[in-house]
Each structure stands twice: as C-alpha cells, then as structure tokens.
Amino acid sequence: MSGGQRLADRHVLLTGAGGGIGLAVAEACIAEGAVCSIVDIAPARPEPVAALLERHAGRATYIAADITAPGAIDRMLANASAAFGAVHCLFNNAAVFDLAPLLEADEASFDRLFAVNVKGFFFVMQAVLRQMVEQGTPGASIINMASQAGRRGEALVAHYCATKAAVISYTQSAALAMAPYGIRVNAIAPGVVDTPMWAHVDSLFARAEGLPLGEKKKRVGEAVPLGRMGTPSDVAGAAVFLASDEARYITAQCLNVDGGNVMS
C-alpha cells in the first residue's frame, strides 16, 4: 500500500494486533501518517510487532493486555493515552475461534468465545467511546471486526457465528448512540483471510469433517467468487478508508470484504 497522509496526526488503537489482520492494519495506518498503539495478549512483543516497531521508531508502541481480565481495558487505554494522547480511531479486532458439531458444542467454548468476542469487544469499545466523548476527539471513529460468519449461521460454528452477529448488532446500536457526538461506528466483515490463524482453523475443520490437513483451506479459497482467499492487506485498505475523512458520512455500516461471498 502506498504511503500518504490520510491519517496524519491521528492515534489508532488496535486490539488483537500481534500479527495477521491487526498488524497489517497497523502498518497501513502508519503508512498513512498515524501513530499506533498495538495491543495483543502476549506478555512480550511478538516478533512481527518488534520488527514493525524497529521499522517505525517512535510511531508505534506495544501494549500487552488480556481484554477479559479485570481492569485490563482501563490500563490498556491509560497506557495508550500516555504514549500518544487521545485515541482517534479504535480497530476493535481481538477475537478467538472454535467450532464443534451443534449437539457437542459445550459451555466452556461458549463462555470463552463470548468472553472475548462479545464482552471484551463491547467493553473495549465502550471505554474508548467514553474517552472520545469526554475529550471531544475530532474525527473519532470505531471500526469493529465482524465476519461473514456474523451474516449467516454455520452448522459447525454456531457459537462463533453468534458472537460475530452480536458485533454487527452492537455496531449499529453504538453508531446511533454516538451520532449526536459526531463519532462514527462501523464494522468490517471479512470472508476467509489467509493468516497464520487459518492453520488452527483448518485443523479444527479437518478433525470435524474428516478432511486431510489443508483441504478445507483449499476448498474455501476456491469457493470465493474472486477465486482466492483474502489477504490481511485487503482488509487493511478498507480499515484505512473507514478511519479516514473519506468515510466521514459513513456510520452504522458493516462493510463486506470477502471477495463476493456475501451480497448486501
């Protein structure tokens, strides 16, 4: 992605950004003039984050946070504010994945998925929005990470689909609540994106569907109308757009970035 200044002088806070989509979005935001607080659960900086911090000295910081832990969200936001001041944009990306046949789906998986993907997601958004309202942050926006799984049910992925449907619903409600303050709230619904997490996803499908390793990934990529899985940079372009003034009249929307899998 070519560099520019669409996000000049803006502070972007990104959760779940230790690699994959989150880190690609951070890289793209920095290229457009932003400074970034990169958040992930790992206590020490993951190697890809360390490399980004070295490339962009003074333009990014790493914050370790488990968004399900008591007090962690407030500490995360305090650390981000200490590093770069008020947050102008939240890329709300932290999430976990699991699957099981519906009749075998258990309470432990339900609790874990909803703890991160719904409860953690919501209270991160709420904390950042409170700061934006209190400080009157100019150009403030929220970008929540949904999924094509939030657009429809899937037989093996009931809990995850439900969590991402909740993300879309909360995005719409938050957008209406924040409109009087001039704060935009949108979501992105990626399709299948080729990230390191897909090795884990593929292994879960292989076990559940009796497939060879790699076969599910191959099939889902071939089934996309554009003929391939997405890449993190495909999502990063959409995120930069939604964070920028180019999207100043866009709120309460969920943008499909999925190669044509879902039509709306």
RAURSUL-V987542 format. One record per helix or strand of 2 or more residues. SS is the DSSP state (@ for helix, = for strand). FROM is the first residue (numbers start at 1). LEN is the number of residues. Records with the same first field share a line. If there is no record, write none. Layout:
SS->FROM-LEN / FROM-LEN
//
This chain:
=->11-4 / 35-6 / 60-5 / 89-4 / 141-5 / 184-7 / 254-4
@->20-12 / 47-9 / 72-13 / 102-3 / 107-29 / 148-3 / 158-24 / 197-13 / 215-9 / 232-12 / 245-3
//
